Amino acid sequence: MKKISVLLFSVCMAGLFSSCSKKDDIPVADTSLAGTWRWTNTDGGIAAHIHDTPASTGKEVTLVLGNNNQYAFYTNAVLSSSGTFTILDRQCPHTGSSKQYIDFSDPADTDMTIETVVTSTLFLSDDFMDGTTSRFIRL
């Protein structure tokens, strides 16, 4: 009985601390995100202790998403990373819902879940249990 309890606990913890599963990835044809986006803030983390802004970090970050599936991150007007991106659907185990996310080709760039797009505001999250959400404004 003790072994079953330990096994069950381990399985539950693995599901709790995992991000969305990649096995259900489905490509999505969405060009509505194409454009230039300026980062305004990032909030979240364990006990919501992260509250980053360009003023607090000294970093002006711009994300350019092209209709040709090319992307580029600029930090303080200098190219910091670039590559291709794909928008995919992924089912999240901790919410059970299907969400779109941006899969960046450069492994240094964290894939981001598209939480919402409201007029000219884009909210992206890293979709971890203790993760962060970043806000971008369309330029």
C-alpha positions as a printed NumPy array, in Angstrom:
array([[  0.   ,   0.   ,   0.   ],
       [  2.848,   2.376,   0.849],
       [  4.483,   1.743,  -2.559],
       [  1.22 ,   2.563,  -4.342],
       [  0.851,   5.807,  -2.365],
       [  4.425,   6.855,  -3.178],
       [  3.911,   6.023,  -6.855],
       [  0.618,   7.919,  -6.991],
       [  2.198,  10.924,  -5.263],
       [  5.109,  10.884,  -7.737],
       [  2.793,  10.76 , -10.747],
       [  0.671,  13.619,  -9.382],
       [  3.727,  15.774,  -8.689],
       [  5.14 ,  15.137, -12.166],
       [  1.843,  16.275, -13.703],
       [  1.635,  19.29 , -11.432],
       [  5.093,  20.619, -12.277],
       [  5.127,  19.854, -15.98 ],
       [  4.403,  22.375, -18.676],
       [  2.149,  21.636, -21.625],
       [  2.718,  18.371, -23.422],
       [  4.308,  18.514, -26.87 ],
       [  2.777,  15.241, -28.065],
       [ -0.518,  16.969, -28.938],
       [  1.057,  19.768, -31.009],
       [ -1.083,  20.736, -33.981],
       [  0.074,  23.427, -36.456],
       [ -2.184,  26.477, -36.682],
       [ -2.372,  28.888, -39.62 ],
       [ -2.536,  32.268, -37.861],
       [ -0.986,  35.445, -39.222],
       [ -2.877,  37.88 , -36.969],
       [  0.168,  38.122, -34.709],
       [  2.404,  39.377, -37.503],
       [  3.896,  42.738, -36.635],
       [  6.19 ,  44.483, -34.211],
       [  5.516,  44.129, -30.481],
       [  7.106,  46.15 , -27.664],
       [  7.51 ,  44.456, -24.261],
       [  5.953,  46.456, -21.403],
       [  6.142,  44.163, -18.374],
       [  6.507,  40.624, -17.003],
       [  4.801,  39.441, -13.827],
       [  4.552,  36.142, -11.966],
       [  6.933,  33.555, -10.585],
       [  6.835,  31.807,  -7.238],
       [  4.537,  33.84 ,  -4.952],
       [  4.223,  36.396,  -7.796],
       [  7.577,  37.959,  -6.876],
       [  8.58 ,  38.986, -10.422],
       [  7.536,  42.452, -11.607],
       [  9.905,  43.394, -14.44 ],
       [  9.568,  46.417, -16.709],
       [ 11.919,  48.142, -19.134],
       [ 12.635,  50.729, -16.415],
       [ 13.5  ,  48.115, -13.767],
       [ 15.627,  45.932, -16.087],
       [ 17.195,  48.567, -18.325],
       [ 16.029,  46.491, -21.324],
       [ 13.795,  47.689, -24.128],
       [ 12.671,  44.46 , -25.827],
       [ 10.96 ,  44.309, -29.206],
       [  9.569,  41.153, -30.795],
       [  9.052,  41.12 , -34.567],
       [  6.82 ,  38.344, -35.948],
       [  6.753,  38.151, -39.739],
       [  4.103,  36.706, -42.081],
       [  6.93 ,  34.501, -43.397],
       [  7.287,  32.787, -39.986],
       [ 10.516,  34.645, -39.263],
       [ 10.978,  36.26 , -35.862],
       [ 13.514,  38.522, -34.226],
       [ 14.052,  39.723, -30.677],
       [ 15.776,  43.078, -30.253],
       [ 17.152,  44.18 , -26.897],
       [ 17.935,  47.89 , -26.656],
       [ 17.618,  48.1  , -30.474],
       [ 20.266,  45.375, -31.007],
       [ 19.324,  42.009, -32.522],
       [ 19.525,  39.483, -29.655],
       [ 18.048,  36.385, -31.36 ],
       [ 16.168,  35.382, -34.474],
       [ 14.897,  32.387, -36.379],
       [ 11.628,  30.862, -37.453],
       [  8.465,  30.31 , -35.45 ],
       [  5.404,  28.117, -35.694],
       [  2.076,  28.628, -33.965],
       [  0.817,  25.338, -32.548],
       [ -2.089,  24.102, -30.449],
       [ -1.152,  22.347, -27.234],
       [ -3.285,  20.827, -24.518],
       [ -2.17 ,  21.905, -21.079],
       [ -2.351,  19.225, -18.392],
       [ -2.927,  21.676, -15.535],
       [ -5.877,  23.456, -17.215],
       [ -7.124,  20.723, -19.549],
       [ -7.754,  23.332, -22.236],
       [ -6.199,  23.667, -25.651],
       [ -4.052,  26.763, -26.11 ],
       [ -2.018,  28.198, -28.94 ],
       [  1.654,  28.818, -28.377],
       [  4.582,  30.187, -30.323],
       [  7.305,  27.618, -30.931],
       [ 10.589,  29.482, -31.547],
       [ 13.344,  27.682, -33.501],
       [ 16.179,  29.026, -31.331],
       [ 16.428,  26.827, -28.209],
       [ 17.547,  29.884, -26.221],
       [ 14.118,  31.465, -26.777],
       [ 11.43 ,  30.043, -24.511],
       [  8.306,  28.885, -26.342],
       [  5.431,  31.091, -25.206],
       [  1.73 ,  30.339, -24.758],
       [ -0.592,  32.913, -26.288],
       [ -2.832,  33.785, -23.345],
       [ -4.823,  36.584, -25.005],
       [ -4.687,  39.131, -27.786],
       [ -6.822,  42.166, -26.998],
       [ -6.825,  44.772, -29.795],
       [ -3.156,  45.809, -29.813],
       [ -2.051,  44.017, -26.627],
       [ -0.51 ,  40.535, -26.607],
       [ -0.134,  38.486, -23.422],
       [  2.373,  35.608, -23.573],
       [  3.212,  33.175, -20.782],
       [  5.796,  30.478, -20.262],
       [  2.911,  28.264, -19.02 ],
       [  4.684,  26.79 , -16.017],
       [  2.935,  26.35 , -12.672],
       [  5.148,  29.08 , -11.194],
       [  5.628,  30.869, -14.501],
       [  5.397,  34.399, -15.765],
       [  3.181,  36.355, -18.132],
       [  4.574,  39.096, -20.36 ],
       [  2.636,  41.934, -21.947],
       [  3.509,  43.318, -25.387],
       [  1.979,  46.322, -27.199],
       [  1.732,  46.372, -31.012],
       [  3.735,  49.194, -32.558]])
